[in-house]
Amino acid sequence: MWLGLSLGISLAISFIVPFPYSLVVIIGVFILLNFYMRKRMMGRMGGGMFGSMSSSSTGDNSLKYYCMGCGTKHKEAACPKCGSKMKRVGS
């Protein structure tokens, strides 16, 4: 649908505006359509450009990391109990 819409707009602009200017206008309209589609999709997904990152920074993390060596729950790079860097995700 969007491809047909952008093609129709491009053809209409190319018939109305002379050649060197129509190319610039078509590229501008194509970029604006892409920004509009991106904004619309981000709105549907529930946030702005960084919507998923801002929701995870509120402290509402449901993911828990467990050491694969000893089973200790931690958030560091290495396990504070045994020093292993291998960890798995649990809920």
CORTA-V411248 format. One record per residue. N is the residue number from 1. OMEGA is omega in whole degrees, 0 to 359 (999 if undefined). NEAR is the number of other ideal C-beta (glycine too) atoms within 12 Angstrom. D_FIRST is the distance of its C-alpha to the first C-alpha in Angstrom with 1 decimal. Layout:
N&OMEGA&NEAR&D_FIRST, N&OMEGA&NEAR&D_FIRST
This chain:
1&181&9&0.0, 2&178&16&3.8, 3&177&13&5.4, 4&178&11&5.2, 5&180&17&6.2, 6&177&22&8.7, 7&178&17&9.9, 8&178&17&10.6, 9&180&25&12.3, 10&178&23&14.2, 11&179&16&15.4, 12&179&16&16.6, 13&182&23&18.4, 14&177&21&20.0, 15&185&14&21.4, 16&187&15&22.8, 17&178&19&24.1, 18&192&12&26.6, 19&188&13&25.9, 20&181&11&27.3, 21&182&14&25.9, 22&179&20&22.4, 23&179&16&22.0, 24&180&16&23.0, 25&179&22&20.8, 26&178&26&17.6, 27&178&19&18.5, 28&179&18&19.2, 29&179&26&16.0, 30&178&22&14.1, 31&179&15&16.5, 32&176&16&16.2, 33&178&24&12.4, 34&177&18&13.2, 35&179&15&16.1, 36&180&18&14.3, 37&179&19&11.8, 38&180&17&15.0, 39&180&17&17.0, 40&179&13&14.7, 41&178&17&14.8, 42&176&17&18.5, 43&178&14&19.1, 44&181&11&17.8, 45&174&15&20.0, 46&175&12&22.9, 47&178&16&24.1, 48&181&15&23.8, 49&182&14&23.9, 50&183&13&27.0, 51&182&18&26.5, 52&179&14&27.5, 53&182&11&30.5, 54&179&14&31.8, 55&180&16&31.9, 56&181&14&33.9, 57&181&11&36.4, 58&179&11&37.6, 59&182&8&39.9, 60&182&9&38.1, 61&178&14&37.9, 62&178&12&38.3, 63&177&14&38.6, 64&180&16&42.2, 65&181&25&43.5, 66&177&22&46.6, 67&179&26&48.9, 68&179&18&48.9, 69&185&18&52.6, 70&177&17&54.2, 71&181&18&51.4, 72&177&23&51.8, 73&180&19&48.9, 74&179&25&48.2, 75&179&16&45.6, 76&178&16&47.4, 77&178&13&46.7, 78&180&19&50.0, 79&179&23&51.6, 80&183&18&54.4, 81&185&16&56.5, 82&178&18&56.5, 83&180&16&54.7, 84&179&21&52.1, 85&179&15&48.7, 86&177&19&47.0, 87&179&27&45.2, 88&180&18&42.8, 89&176&15&40.4, 90&180&16&41.3, 91&999&10&40.1
